[in-house]
Amino acid sequence: MTGTLYGLGVGPGDPELITVKALRLLRHCPVIAYPAADEGDSLARAIVAPYLVPGTTPPPQEIVLRLPMRTDREAARAGYDRGAADIAAHLDQGRDVAALCEGDPLFFGSFMYLFDRLAGRYRVEIVPGVSSLGAAAASAGLPLVERNQVLSVIPAPLPAPDLEARLRRGDACAIVKLGRHFTKVRAVLGDLGLLDHARYVERATMDRQRVLPVRAVDPGTVPYFSLILVAARGAQALPEVS
């Protein structure tokens, strides 16, 4: 009998935001898998580290999915292929595997690429997590939408004309995956007169969280784990950040 693959959303960064169900399954599985950059530590593992109690017998086996943090999609696919093969080897031996994913597994989550490779052959259960979008809204104290408003989630790597078109159509918007695209996004927001209706949130719920007016952000300091929330169309300019 093969094992079960659990896709665990572990939340945006604060370990206390992991769900009770995800924590139970984390402690149940003899194998955990998690993504990490080519070099360095894994954020997903760091989030659950307080729950991986030293001295547990036996300790969970760990699979590190080394993924290139660059635009080379072939290299990324190869990394997921290797990770899926490593996970499958444990599942074939009847061992359950918890695959950790920052935020929510199916909201820009790394887990969906493992799901595509493994769901047709093994039992898979997905546990949703607190997404970066909800975390950022809570950190900024900025309601996303109400009543019949429409929320648009816009990837920052889109070309400027596409960003502008989508921002014009949406009520409230969240612009994700900022990083090196921040300057372009800020220019588009300025052209549309939306800078005073937008809030920048970096590393929501983490120790180094920052919430700033978009005008006040140094483009050279913007990490991948950041986004901009744009208040619903027709809303008043946002108050100053305290």
N, C-alpha and C positions, 0 to 999 in steps of 0.2 A: 504494500500500500504506500502510495507516495505521500509526501508531506504537503502542507498548505502554505502558500505564499500570502503573507499579510502585508499590505501596503499601509504603513502607519503614517498619517499626518502628525508631525510632532510640534506643529505650531510655529510662530514667527521668530521665536528666540528665547522668550521667558520660559524656563522649564516648568513653571506653575501653570502654563497654558496648555500643556499636554492633556488630552482627555483621559478620563478614568479607564475607558475601554482600551485606548492605545497603551496605557501604562500596564494594564493587566496582560495584554498580549506580548508586550515587550518582555515582561518577566516570565512569560510562558515559553517563549521560543528559545530553542537551544542555539540558534544561529541568528545573527543580525547582520544586515548589509546596509551600507550607506555610501552616498557619493562624496567625493573629495576632489579637489583640484589635482593637477599633475604632481604638485608638491604641497606640503602643508597639511593642516588638520581639517577635519570635517565639521562643518557647522551643525549638521544633523546629529552627529554623535555628541558634540559638545552640549547640545540641548538636553539630551537624555543622560548625560554623564552622571548627574546626581543620583540617578536611579539604578546605575550599574554598580551595585555594592561590591567592593573588593572582598575577596574571600569566599564568594559564592561557589558552591561545589555542585556540578562542575561549572566554571565560568562559560558564558556564551562564546561560541566561535564567532569570529568577525571576518566579514568580507568587505574589503575596501574597493569601491568602484572608482578607479582613477580616471577622471574625465578631463579632457583639455578645455581650459577656459578661454577658448578662442572661436573664431567663426568657421573653422574647418569642420564641416559637418561629417565628412568621411571619418576623421579621427574620432569624433564623438560617437558615431555609429559603431566603430570598432570597439570603443570602450564599453558601450552598452552590450555589445555582443559578448565580450569577455565576461562581463559581470553576470549576464543572464546564464551563461554556461556554468559559471561557478555556483550560482544559486541552484540551477537545475541539478547539479551533481548531488547537492544535499537533499533536495526534494526527492530525488530518485531513491535515496537511502531512507526515506520515510521521516526525515527531519523537517519540522516546520521552520520557516524563515521569516523574520520580520525585516522588511525593507523600509528603512527610515526615509522620510521626505520632509524637508522644511515646509512649513505652511500646510497646504492641503495637497494631497497627491495628484489631484486632477485639475488644479488651478495653476497652470504653468509649472507643474511639478515634474521632477525628474522621474518619478515612479511610472509615469504613463509610458515611458519608453521600455521599461522592463515589462510592464503589463502587455504591451504589443507583442513582445517576444515570447512570453510565457503563458498567457491566459488560455491559449488554445490547447495546452498540454497538461496544465495543473489546475487544481482548485485555488482560486484567488479570492481573498476577502479584502476590501478596501475600507479603511477607517478614516473618515474625514477629519481634517484638522482646522484650527483657526488660521485663516489665510492672512497674507500680508495686507490685503485690502481692508479687512475688518480691523486688524491691529493698528494700521495707520490712521483710520478714521477715529478709533478710540483714543489714540495718542494725541491726535490733533484736536479732539473735541469737535469734530466737524461731521454733522449728519450727512450721509451720502445721498439718499433720495427719500421722497415721501409721496404718498398717494399715487398718482399716475405718471410720475417722473420716470425717465429712462436713464439708467446708468450705462455709460460706455467705458470699456476698459481698452486702452489704446497702447500698443507697444511703441516705446520711444524710437526704436530703430527705423520706423517707417520714414520715408522721405518727407520733407517739410510740407509739400503740397497735400499729401495724404493726411498728415497730422492736422493741418488747417481744416480740410474738408470734414474730417471726423469730429473735430472740436466744434465746428459750426453746427453740425447736425445733432449733437448730444445735448441732453439737459445737464446732468452732472457727469464728470469724467474723472477717470483715474489713469494717469500716464505712468506706465511701469517700465522696468528695465532701463533706467536712466543712464547711469554710468557716463561714458564719453559722449552721449547724445544730449546731455543737459543743455549746452549752449544753444543748440538748434531748437530744442523744445522751448526754452525761455524766449527766444526770438519770436517764435510763432505765437506764444501767449501774449507777448507784447504787441505784436501786429493786430491781434484780435481784441486788445483792450482787456485782457483777462488776468493780468498780473496781480491785481488787487483782489481777485476772487480765487486765488490759488494758494495752496500751502504745500511746502516741501517737507517730507518726512523721511528720515534716514534711520535705518536699523530699528524699526519700531519694536518696542518692548525690550530691547537689549540694553545692556549697561551703557553703551555709547549712543543711545538714541538722541536724535536732534530733530526738532520741529522748528522750521524757519519760514519767513516770507520768501517767496521765490527770488525776489530782488536781492536778498541778503546772502545768497549762496555763492561761495567761491567754486566756479566750475571745476577747478583742479582738485577738489576734495570729494567729489561726488562718487560714491561707490555703486556697485551693481544693486545692492540691497537698499534701494531708495525709490521713492515714487512721488508724484505730484497729484494732489487732489484738487479738482476744480469744482467749486460750489455750483449748485444747480442754477441754471440760467434764470435770471430775474432776481436772484438773491442779492442782498446788499454786499458791499465790500466787506471782507473779513476783518475782524478786530486785530490789533497788533498782538503778536505773540508775547506772552509774559515771560 
